[in-house]
Amino acid sequence: MQMPAQFNFVHSNRRIICAWNGINRLADLAREAGARRPALVMDAFLEGTATAARAQAWLAEASGIAPVCHVTPPHEPDTHDIEACAAALSASQPDFIVVIGGGSAMDLAKVARLLLSNPGSAEAISGMGKTLKPHASLLVAIPTTAGTGAEVSESAIASKTGALTKLIFRSQEMTPQIALLDAALTVSAPPMVTATSGYDAVTHAVEAYVSNAASVMTDPLAHAAMQLLARWLPVAYREPENQAARTWCLIASAQAAIAFNSANLGLAHAISAPLGAQLHVGHGLGNALALPAVTAYNEPVLGAKGREIARIFEAGSAAAAMSQLRHRLDLDCSLDDYVPDDAARERIAQAAMKSGQVRMNPRQATIEHMRAILQAMRTPTGGAEPILKL
């Protein structure tokens, strides 16, 4: 057997708990941590719900005081929203922070918490490779969608007014120490949220699997995530009450995120980021628009990994696999529904080429290649392999 390639694997999450109705353990976790100043950050859709009331009661029971509560905005967070959350948290200097919600809420809480120990603007701590001072609190992340994997990753994204792409935040100090996977919280997600967030997880798994930074550590996680999502994501979409489907999708989302935390991603994410920043296209939908065409672009260099992707998703090719899945999830739409004209499409192409994910993609793209991918994204495939004209 030949020597394995060198790799750099990072996993800064301390503990993952997976249990149906696992949120009921929140008081025990707070007591274990010796919480005295709890705080709760939650998605806007949870405000006034029984889940929010129970979480507040459990934190109060464990600590003896009512938690500081902050509700995130209904849109994807921007730097202003992050700073508002940090200001709300700073009043009590919490030692135990719980965030419940989708990827946007978790990203917001992750960055806001670091602003408590790194005062200043959110933009000042954005970027890669920065040394940030850790915050002494323990952070528990409880996802309500199976997609972003933000509960186990050391990265976050946020918009900035006027920017052509989103800000990236990355630090091991940002990763939640505890990820609590309670799939019961995902059952109420609307079908389109299940589809787009699930396709986001698929994109994470596929792009991590074929990335230039993939390794013997990340491949098994990405591979396992693809297998689970191929089987269970369509079931979760069609049968929202299916407990097994919901749980396996949530596990797969976490696996894919641990994989991409080290392996990084590719052109689909390079494209979806400016789609979100410039035209407010949801992240999962942006990936669904991009991944089939990106996979068709990558396919000539994928080799055995491309054939394995096709086998897992039971398709004739990796690109057809991504197209078929998108069609099954009712996400087969045209880029033209969101990008109004040639000029807007060119701005997306130019911004995508500036992404750090471009160099992680297995086939090195030029601006002409990027334009061709975006052109292919204009035509719904009906589940067939995308037609890419290069």
C-alpha positions as a Markdown table, in Angstrom:
| # | Residue | x | y | z |
|---|---|---|---|---|
| 1 | Met | 0.0 | 0.0 | 0.0 |
| 2 | Gln | 1.4 | 3.4 | -1.0 |
| 3 | Met | 1.9 | 6.2 | 1.4 |
| 4 | Pro | -1.2 | 8.4 | 2.0 |
| 5 | Ala | -1.1 | 12.0 | 0.8 |
| 6 | Gln | -0.4 | 14.7 | 3.4 |
| 7 | Phe | -3.5 | 16.3 | 5.0 |
| 8 | Asn | -4.5 | 18.9 | 7.6 |
| 9 | Phe | -7.7 | 17.8 | 9.4 |
| 10 | Val | -9.4 | 20.2 | 11.8 |
| 11 | His | -12.3 | 19.4 | 14.2 |
| 12 | Ser | -12.8 | 21.8 | 17.0 |
| 13 | Asn | -16.3 | 20.8 | 18.1 |
| 14 | Arg | -16.1 | 19.0 | 21.5 |
| 15 | Arg | -19.3 | 17.0 | 21.7 |
| 16 | Ile | -22.2 | 15.9 | 19.5 |
| 17 | Ile | -25.4 | 14.7 | 21.1 |
| 18 | Cys | -28.1 | 13.1 | 18.9 |
| 19 | Ala | -31.5 | 12.3 | 20.3 |
| 20 | Trp | -35.2 | 12.7 | 19.4 |
| 21 | Asn | -36.5 | 15.4 | 21.8 |
| 22 | Gly | -32.9 | 15.9 | 22.9 |
| 23 | Ile | -33.6 | 19.5 | 23.6 |
| 24 | Asn | -35.2 | 18.2 | 26.8 |
| 25 | Arg | -31.6 | 17.8 | 28.1 |
| 26 | Leu | -30.9 | 21.5 | 28.0 |
| 27 | Ala | -31.3 | 22.0 | 31.8 |
| 28 | Asp | -28.9 | 19.1 | 32.5 |
| 29 | Leu | -26.3 | 20.5 | 30.1 |
| 30 | Ala | -26.5 | 23.9 | 31.7 |
| 31 | Arg | -26.1 | 22.3 | 35.2 |
| 32 | Glu | -23.1 | 20.2 | 34.0 |
| 33 | Ala | -21.5 | 23.4 | 32.8 |
| 34 | Gly | -22.2 | 25.3 | 36.0 |
| 35 | Ala | -24.2 | 28.0 | 34.1 |
| 36 | Arg | -24.8 | 31.1 | 36.1 |
| 37 | Arg | -25.5 | 33.7 | 33.4 |
| 38 | Pro | -27.3 | 31.9 | 30.6 |
| 39 | Ala | -28.3 | 33.5 | 27.3 |
| 40 | Leu | -30.6 | 32.2 | 24.5 |
| 41 | Val | -30.3 | 33.3 | 20.9 |
| 42 | Met | -33.2 | 32.0 | 18.7 |
| 43 | Asp | -34.5 | 32.1 | 15.2 |
| 44 | Ala | -37.3 | 34.6 | 14.6 |
| 45 | Phe | -39.8 | 31.8 | 13.8 |
| 46 | Leu | -39.4 | 30.4 | 17.3 |
| 47 | Glu | -40.4 | 33.6 | 19.1 |
| 48 | Gly | -43.5 | 33.0 | 21.2 |
| 49 | Thr | -43.5 | 29.2 | 20.6 |
| 50 | Ala | -43.6 | 26.4 | 23.2 |
| 51 | Thr | -40.1 | 25.5 | 22.3 |
| 52 | Ala | -38.8 | 28.9 | 23.1 |
| 53 | Ala | -40.7 | 29.0 | 26.4 |
| 54 | Arg | -39.4 | 25.6 | 27.4 |
| 55 | Ala | -35.8 | 26.5 | 26.6 |
| 56 | Gln | -36.1 | 29.7 | 28.7 |
| 57 | Ala | -37.6 | 27.7 | 31.6 |
| 58 | Trp | -34.9 | 25.0 | 31.5 |
| 59 | Leu | -32.1 | 27.6 | 31.5 |
| 60 | Ala | -33.7 | 29.5 | 34.4 |
| 61 | Glu | -34.2 | 26.3 | 36.3 |
| 62 | Ala | -30.6 | 25.3 | 35.9 |
| 63 | Ser | -29.0 | 28.6 | 36.7 |
| 64 | Gly | -31.5 | 30.3 | 39.0 |
| 65 | Ile | -32.0 | 33.4 | 36.8 |
| 66 | Ala | -33.9 | 34.1 | 33.6 |
| 67 | Pro | -31.7 | 33.9 | 30.5 |
| 68 | Val | -31.0 | 36.9 | 28.4 |
| 69 | Cys | -32.9 | 36.3 | 25.1 |
| 70 | His | -32.2 | 37.6 | 21.7 |
| 71 | Val | -34.3 | 36.9 | 18.6 |
| 72 | Thr | -32.5 | 36.9 | 15.2 |
| 73 | Pro | -34.0 | 38.7 | 12.2 |
| 74 | Pro | -36.0 | 36.6 | 9.7 |
| 75 | His | -33.5 | 37.3 | 6.9 |
| 76 | Glu | -30.0 | 36.0 | 6.5 |
| 77 | Pro | -27.8 | 38.0 | 8.9 |
| 78 | Asp | -25.7 | 41.0 | 8.1 |
| 79 | Thr | -23.0 | 42.7 | 10.1 |
| 80 | His | -25.5 | 45.1 | 11.7 |
| 81 | Asp | -27.5 | 42.1 | 13.0 |
| 82 | Ile | -24.4 | 40.5 | 14.4 |
| 83 | Glu | -23.4 | 43.6 | 16.3 |
| 84 | Ala | -26.9 | 44.0 | 17.6 |
| 85 | Cys | -26.8 | 40.4 | 19.0 |
| 86 | Ala | -23.4 | 41.0 | 20.5 |
| 87 | Ala | -24.7 | 44.2 | 22.2 |
| 88 | Ala | -27.7 | 42.2 | 23.7 |
| 89 | Leu | -25.4 | 39.5 | 25.0 |
| 90 | Ser | -22.7 | 41.9 | 26.4 |
| 91 | Ala | -25.1 | 43.3 | 29.0 |
| 92 | Ser | -25.0 | 40.1 | 31.0 |
| 93 | Gln | -21.6 | 38.6 | 29.9 |
| 94 | Pro | -23.1 | 35.2 | 29.6 |
| 95 | Asp | -21.2 | 32.0 | 30.6 |
| 96 | Phe | -23.6 | 29.6 | 28.8 |
| 97 | Ile | -25.0 | 30.5 | 25.4 |
| 98 | Val | -27.6 | 28.5 | 23.5 |
| 99 | Val | -28.6 | 29.1 | 19.9 |
| 100 | Ile | -31.6 | 27.4 | 18.4 |
| 101 | Gly | -32.4 | 27.9 | 14.8 |
| 102 | Gly | -31.3 | 27.5 | 11.2 |
| 103 | Gly | -27.8 | 28.1 | 9.8 |
| 104 | Ser | -28.3 | 31.9 | 9.7 |
| 105 | Ala | -29.2 | 32.1 | 13.4 |
| 106 | Met | -26.3 | 29.8 | 14.3 |
| 107 | Asp | -23.8 | 31.8 | 12.2 |
| 108 | Leu | -25.0 | 35.1 | 13.8 |
| 109 | Ala | -24.6 | 33.7 | 17.3 |
| 110 | Lys | -21.2 | 32.3 | 16.6 |
| 111 | Val | -19.8 | 35.6 | 15.4 |
| 112 | Ala | -21.6 | 37.7 | 18.0 |
| 113 | Arg | -20.2 | 35.6 | 20.8 |
| 114 | Leu | -16.6 | 36.2 | 19.5 |
| 115 | Leu | -17.3 | 40.0 | 19.5 |
| 116 | Leu | -17.7 | 39.8 | 23.3 |
| 117 | Ser | -14.0 | 38.9 | 23.6 |
| 118 | Asn | -12.8 | 40.8 | 20.5 |
| 119 | Pro | -14.6 | 44.2 | 20.7 |
| 120 | Gly | -15.1 | 46.1 | 17.6 |
| 121 | Ser | -17.0 | 45.7 | 14.3 |
| 122 | Ala | -18.0 | 42.4 | 12.9 |
| 123 | Glu | -16.2 | 43.1 | 9.7 |
| 124 | Ala | -12.9 | 43.6 | 11.7 |
| 125 | Ile | -12.9 | 40.0 | 12.7 |
| 126 | Ser | -13.9 | 38.6 | 9.3 |
| 127 | Gly | -11.5 | 36.8 | 7.1 |
| 128 | Met | -9.3 | 33.7 | 7.2 |
| 129 | Gly | -6.3 | 33.0 | 9.4 |
| 130 | Lys | -6.9 | 35.6 | 12.1 |
| 131 | Thr | -6.0 | 34.9 | 15.7 |
| 132 | Leu | -9.0 | 35.7 | 17.8 |
| 133 | Lys | -9.3 | 35.7 | 21.5 |
| 134 | Pro | -11.7 | 33.0 | 22.8 |
| 135 | His | -14.8 | 33.8 | 24.8 |
| 136 | Ala | -15.1 | 32.0 | 28.1 |
| 137 | Ser | -18.7 | 30.9 | 27.6 |
| 138 | Leu | -19.8 | 27.5 | 26.5 |
| 139 | Leu | -21.8 | 27.6 | 23.3 |
| 140 | Val | -24.6 | 25.0 | 22.6 |
| 141 | Ala | -25.9 | 25.0 | 19.0 |
| 142 | Ile | -29.3 | 23.3 | 18.3 |
| 143 | Pro | -30.1 | 23.2 | 14.6 |
| 144 | Thr | -33.7 | 23.3 | 13.4 |
| 145 | Thr | -32.8 | 22.5 | 9.8 |
| 146 | Ala | -30.7 | 19.7 | 8.3 |
| 147 | Gly | -28.4 | 21.6 | 6.0 |
| 148 | Thr | -25.7 | 24.1 | 6.9 |
| 149 | Gly | -23.9 | 22.1 | 9.6 |
| 150 | Ala | -23.1 | 25.3 | 11.3 |
| 151 | Glu | -23.5 | 23.6 | 14.7 |
| 152 | Val | -20.1 | 21.8 | 14.1 |
| 153 | Ser | -18.1 | 24.1 | 11.8 |
| 154 | Glu | -15.6 | 26.8 | 12.7 |
| 155 | Ser | -16.9 | 29.1 | 9.9 |
| 156 | Ala | -19.8 | 31.5 | 9.4 |
| 157 | Ile | -21.0 | 33.9 | 6.7 |
| 158 | Ala | -22.8 | 37.2 | 6.8 |
| 159 | Ser | -23.8 | 39.9 | 4.4 |
| 160 | Lys | -22.5 | 43.5 | 4.4 |
| 161 | Thr | -24.5 | 46.2 | 2.8 |
| 162 | Gly | -23.1 | 47.1 | -0.6 |
| 163 | Ala | -20.7 | 44.1 | -0.8 |
| 164 | Leu | -20.7 | 41.9 | -3.9 |
| 165 | Thr | -20.2 | 38.8 | -1.9 |
| 166 | Lys | -20.6 | 37.7 | 1.7 |
| 167 | Leu | -18.1 | 38.1 | 4.5 |
| 168 | Ile | -16.5 | 34.9 | 5.7 |
| 169 | Phe | -15.6 | 34.4 | 9.4 |
| 170 | Arg | -13.3 | 31.5 | 10.4 |
| 171 | Ser | -11.8 | 30.6 | 13.7 |
| 172 | Gln | -11.6 | 27.5 | 15.8 |
| 173 | Glu | -12.8 | 29.7 | 18.7 |
| 174 | Met | -16.1 | 30.1 | 16.9 |
| 175 | Thr | -17.1 | 26.4 | 16.8 |
| 176 | Pro | -19.9 | 25.5 | 19.3 |
| 177 | Gln | -18.5 | 23.2 | 21.9 |
| 178 | Ile | -21.8 | 21.2 | 22.0 |
| 179 | Ala | -24.0 | 20.4 | 19.0 |
| 180 | Leu | -27.3 | 19.0 | 20.0 |
| 181 | Leu | -29.0 | 17.2 | 17.1 |
| 182 | Asp | -32.7 | 17.0 | 17.9 |
| 183 | Ala | -34.5 | 16.0 | 14.6 |
| 184 | Ala | -37.9 | 16.6 | 16.3 |
| 185 | Leu | -37.2 | 20.3 | 15.8 |
| 186 | Thr | -36.9 | 19.9 | 12.0 |
| 187 | Val | -40.4 | 18.3 | 11.5 |
| 188 | Ser | -42.2 | 21.7 | 11.3 |
| 189 | Ala | -39.9 | 23.0 | 8.6 |
| 190 | Pro | -41.8 | 23.8 | 5.4 |
| 191 | Pro | -41.1 | 21.4 | 2.5 |
| 192 | Met | -39.1 | 24.0 | 0.6 |
| 193 | Val | -36.9 | 24.6 | 3.6 |
| 194 | Thr | -36.3 | 20.9 | 3.9 |
| 195 | Ala | -35.5 | 20.7 | 0.2 |
| 196 | Thr | -33.1 | 23.7 | 0.0 |
| 197 | Ser | -31.4 | 23.1 | 3.3 |
| 198 | Gly | -31.0 | 19.4 | 2.5 |
| 199 | Tyr | -29.6 | 20.2 | -0.9 |
| 200 | Asp | -27.1 | 22.5 | 0.8 |
| 201 | Ala | -25.9 | 19.5 | 2.9 |
| 202 | Val | -25.6 | 17.5 | -0.4 |
| 203 | Thr | -23.5 | 20.2 | -1.9 |
| 204 | His | -21.3 | 20.3 | 1.2 |
| 205 | Ala | -20.8 | 16.5 | 1.0 |
| 206 | Val | -20.1 | 16.4 | -2.8 |
| 207 | Glu | -17.8 | 19.4 | -2.9 |
| 208 | Ala | -15.9 | 18.2 | 0.1 |
| 209 | Tyr | -15.5 | 14.8 | -1.5 |
| 210 | Val | -14.0 | 16.1 | -4.7 |
| 211 | Ser | -12.1 | 19.0 | -3.3 |
| 212 | Asn | -8.4 | 19.5 | -3.9 |
| 213 | Ala | -8.1 | 19.4 | -0.1 |
| 214 | Ala | -10.0 | 16.2 | 0.4 |
| 215 | Ser | -8.1 | 13.6 | 2.5 |
| 216 | Val | -8.3 | 10.1 | 4.0 |
| 217 | Met | -9.9 | 11.9 | 7.1 |
| 218 | Thr | -12.6 | 13.8 | 5.2 |
| 219 | Asp | -13.5 | 11.3 | 2.5 |
| 220 | Pro | -15.3 | 8.8 | 4.8 |
| 221 | Leu | -17.4 | 11.6 | 6.4 |
| 222 | Ala | -18.4 | 13.1 | 3.0 |
| 223 | His | -19.1 | 9.6 | 1.6 |
| 224 | Ala | -21.3 | 8.6 | 4.5 |
| 225 | Ala | -23.2 | 11.9 | 4.3 |
| 226 | Met | -23.8 | 11.4 | 0.6 |
| 227 | Gln | -25.1 | 7.8 | 1.2 |
| 228 | Leu | -27.5 | 9.0 | 3.9 |
| 229 | Leu | -28.8 | 12.0 | 2.0 |
| 230 | Ala | -29.3 | 10.0 | -1.2 |
| 231 | Arg | -31.6 | 7.6 | 0.7 |
| 232 | Trp | -33.3 | 9.8 | 3.3 |
| 233 | Leu | -33.5 | 13.4 | 1.9 |
| 234 | Pro | -36.3 | 12.6 | -0.6 |
| 235 | Val | -38.1 | 10.8 | 2.2 |
| 236 | Ala | -37.9 | 13.7 | 4.6 |
| 237 | Tyr | -39.2 | 16.0 | 1.8 |
| 238 | Arg | -42.2 | 13.8 | 1.0 |
| 239 | Glu | -42.8 | 12.5 | 4.5 |
| 240 | Pro | -42.0 | 15.3 | 6.9 |
| 241 | Glu | -43.1 | 13.3 | 10.0 |
| 242 | Asn | -40.7 | 10.4 | 9.2 |
| 243 | Gln | -38.5 | 10.3 | 12.3 |
| 244 | Ala | -35.8 | 8.1 | 10.8 |
| 245 | Ala | -35.5 | 10.3 | 7.7 |
| 246 | Arg | -35.3 | 13.5 | 9.7 |
| 247 | Thr | -32.7 | 12.1 | 12.1 |
| 248 | Trp | -30.5 | 10.6 | 9.4 |
| 249 | Cys | -30.5 | 13.9 | 7.4 |
| 250 | Leu | -29.5 | 15.8 | 10.5 |
| 251 | Ile | -26.6 | 13.4 | 11.1 |
| 252 | Ala | -25.6 | 13.6 | 7.4 |
| 253 | Ser | -25.6 | 17.4 | 7.6 |
| 254 | Ala | -23.2 | 17.3 | 10.5 |
| 255 | Gln | -20.9 | 14.8 | 8.8 |
| 256 | Ala | -20.7 | 16.9 | 5.7 |
| 257 | Ala | -19.9 | 20.0 | 7.7 |
| 258 | Ile | -17.1 | 18.2 | 9.6 |
| 259 | Ala | -15.7 | 17.1 | 6.2 |
| 260 | Phe | -15.9 | 20.6 | 4.5 |
| 261 | Asn | -14.4 | 22.2 | 7.6 |
| 262 | Ser | -11.1 | 20.7 | 6.5 |
| 263 | Ala | -11.6 | 19.8 | 2.8 |
| 264 | Asn | -13.3 | 23.1 | 1.9 |
| 265 | Leu | -15.8 | 23.4 | -1.0 |
| 266 | Gly | -15.9 | 24.4 | -4.6 |
| 267 | Leu | -17.4 | 26.4 | -7.5 |
| 268 | Ala | -21.1 | 25.8 | -6.4 |
| 269 | His | -20.3 | 27.7 | -3.2 |
| 270 | Ala | -18.3 | 30.3 | -5.0 |
| 271 | Ile | -21.4 | 31.0 | -7.1 |
| 272 | Ser | -24.0 | 30.8 | -4.4 |
| 273 | Ala | -22.3 | 33.3 | -2.1 |
| 274 | Pro | -22.6 | 36.3 | -4.5 |
| 275 | Leu | -26.1 | 35.1 | -5.5 |
| 276 | Gly | -27.0 | 35.6 | -1.9 |
| 277 | Ala | -25.1 | 38.8 | -1.3 |
| 278 | Gln | -26.2 | 40.6 | -4.5 |
| 279 | Leu | -29.7 | 39.2 | -5.2 |
| 280 | His | -30.7 | 37.7 | -1.9 |
| 281 | Val | -31.0 | 34.1 | -3.2 |
| 282 | Gly | -31.2 | 31.7 | -0.3 |
| 283 | His | -27.9 | 29.8 | 0.2 |
| 284 | Gly | -29.4 | 26.3 | -0.3 |
| 285 | Leu | -31.3 | 27.4 | -3.4 |
| 286 | Gly | -28.2 | 29.0 | -4.8 |
| 287 | Asn | -26.4 | 25.7 | -4.4 |
| 288 | Ala | -29.2 | 23.9 | -6.1 |
| 289 | Leu | -29.0 | 26.2 | -9.0 |
| 290 | Ala | -25.3 | 25.7 | -9.3 |
| 291 | Leu | -24.3 | 22.2 | -8.3 |
| 292 | Pro | -25.6 | 20.2 | -11.4 |
| 293 | Ala | -23.8 | 22.5 | -13.8 |
| 294 | Val | -20.7 | 22.7 | -11.7 |
| 295 | Thr | -20.6 | 18.9 | -11.4 |
| 296 | Ala | -20.9 | 18.6 | -15.2 |
| 297 | Tyr | -17.9 | 21.0 | -15.5 |
| 298 | Asn | -15.9 | 19.0 | -13.0 |
| 299 | Glu | -16.9 | 15.5 | -14.3 |
| 300 | Pro | -14.0 | 15.1 | -16.8 |
| 301 | Val | -11.5 | 15.2 | -13.9 |
| 302 | Leu | -13.4 | 13.3 | -11.2 |
| 303 | Gly | -12.5 | 9.8 | -12.2 |
| 304 | Ala | -13.4 | 7.1 | -9.6 |
| 305 | Lys | -14.9 | 9.7 | -7.3 |
| 306 | Gly | -17.3 | 10.8 | -10.0 |
| 307 | Arg | -18.3 | 7.2 | -10.7 |
| 308 | Glu | -18.9 | 6.7 | -7.0 |
| 309 | Ile | -21.1 | 9.8 | -6.7 |
| 310 | Ala | -23.2 | 8.4 | -9.6 |
| 311 | Arg | -23.4 | 5.0 | -8.0 |
| 312 | Ile | -24.5 | 6.4 | -4.6 |
| 313 | Phe | -27.3 | 8.5 | -6.2 |
| 314 | Glu | -28.2 | 5.8 | -8.7 |
| 315 | Ala | -27.6 | 7.9 | -11.9 |
| 316 | Gly | -25.6 | 7.5 | -15.1 |
| 317 | Ser | -23.1 | 10.2 | -14.1 |
| 318 | Ala | -22.3 | 12.5 | -11.2 |
| 319 | Ala | -23.8 | 15.5 | -12.9 |
| 320 | Ala | -27.0 | 13.6 | -13.7 |
| 321 | Ala | -27.1 | 12.5 | -10.1 |
| 322 | Met | -27.2 | 16.1 | -8.9 |
| 323 | Ser | -29.7 | 17.0 | -11.5 |
| 324 | Gln | -32.0 | 14.1 | -10.7 |
| 325 | Leu | -32.0 | 14.8 | -7.0 |
| 326 | Arg | -32.7 | 18.5 | -7.6 |
| 327 | His | -35.6 | 17.6 | -9.8 |
| 328 | Arg | -37.0 | 15.2 | -7.1 |
| 329 | Leu | -36.9 | 18.0 | -4.6 |
| 330 | Asp | -38.8 | 20.4 | -6.9 |
| 331 | Leu | -35.8 | 22.7 | -7.1 |
| 332 | Asp | -35.3 | 22.5 | -10.9 |
| 333 | Cys | -35.6 | 26.1 | -11.9 |
| 334 | Ser | -33.8 | 28.7 | -14.0 |
| 335 | Leu | -31.1 | 31.1 | -13.0 |
| 336 | Asp | -33.1 | 33.7 | -14.9 |
| 337 | Asp | -35.8 | 33.6 | -12.2 |
| 338 | Tyr | -33.3 | 35.3 | -9.9 |
| 339 | Val | -30.7 | 37.0 | -12.1 |
| 340 | Pro | -32.4 | 39.6 | -14.2 |
| 341 | Asp | -30.0 | 40.2 | -17.1 |
| 342 | Asp | -26.5 | 39.7 | -18.7 |
| 343 | Ala | -25.0 | 42.5 | -16.6 |
| 344 | Ala | -26.1 | 40.9 | -13.3 |
| 345 | Arg | -24.9 | 37.5 | -14.5 |
| 346 | Glu | -21.5 | 39.0 | -15.3 |
| 347 | Arg | -21.3 | 40.5 | -11.8 |
| 348 | Ile | -22.0 | 37.1 | -10.3 |
| 349 | Ala | -19.3 | 35.5 | -12.5 |
| 350 | Gln | -16.7 | 38.1 | -11.5 |
| 351 | Ala | -17.5 | 37.9 | -7.8 |
| 352 | Ala | -17.4 | 34.1 | -7.9 |
| 353 | Met | -13.9 | 34.1 | -9.4 |
| 354 | Lys | -12.7 | 36.0 | -6.3 |
| 355 | Ser | -13.8 | 33.2 | -3.9 |
| 356 | Gly | -11.2 | 31.1 | -2.2 |
| 357 | Gln | -13.2 | 28.1 | -3.1 |
| 358 | Val | -12.2 | 28.4 | -6.7 |
| 359 | Arg | -8.7 | 27.0 | -6.0 |
| 360 | Met | -10.2 | 24.1 | -4.0 |
| 361 | Asn | -12.3 | 23.0 | -7.0 |
| 362 | Pro | -10.9 | 19.9 | -8.7 |
| 363 | Arg | -10.9 | 21.6 | -12.1 |
| 364 | Gln | -9.4 | 25.0 | -12.3 |
| 365 | Ala | -11.9 | 27.5 | -13.7 |
| 366 | Thr | -11.3 | 30.6 | -15.8 |
| 367 | Ile | -13.8 | 33.5 | -16.1 |
| 368 | Glu | -14.9 | 32.0 | -19.4 |
| 369 | His | -15.6 | 28.7 | -17.7 |
| 370 | Met | -17.5 | 30.5 | -15.0 |
| 371 | Arg | -19.6 | 32.3 | -17.6 |
| 372 | Ala | -20.4 | 28.9 | -19.3 |
| 373 | Ile | -21.5 | 27.4 | -16.0 |
| 374 | Leu | -23.8 | 30.3 | -15.3 |
| 375 | Gln | -25.2 | 30.1 | -18.8 |
| 376 | Ala | -26.0 | 26.4 | -18.2 |
| 377 | Met | -27.7 | 27.3 | -15.0 |
| 378 | Arg | -30.3 | 29.2 | -17.0 |
| 379 | Thr | -31.9 | 26.1 | -18.4 |
| 380 | Pro | -33.9 | 23.7 | -16.1 |
| 381 | Thr | -32.8 | 20.1 | -16.7 |
| 382 | Gly | -35.9 | 18.1 | -15.9 |
| 383 | Gly | -33.6 | 15.8 | -14.1 |
| 384 | Ala | -31.3 | 15.2 | -17.1 |
| 385 | Glu | -27.6 | 15.9 | -17.3 |
| 386 | Pro | -26.9 | 19.6 | -17.7 |
| 387 | Ile | -25.7 | 20.8 | -21.1 |
| 388 | Leu | -22.5 | 22.8 | -20.6 |
| 389 | Lys | -21.1 | 24.6 | -23.7 |
| 390 | Leu | -17.3 | 25.1 | -23.4 |
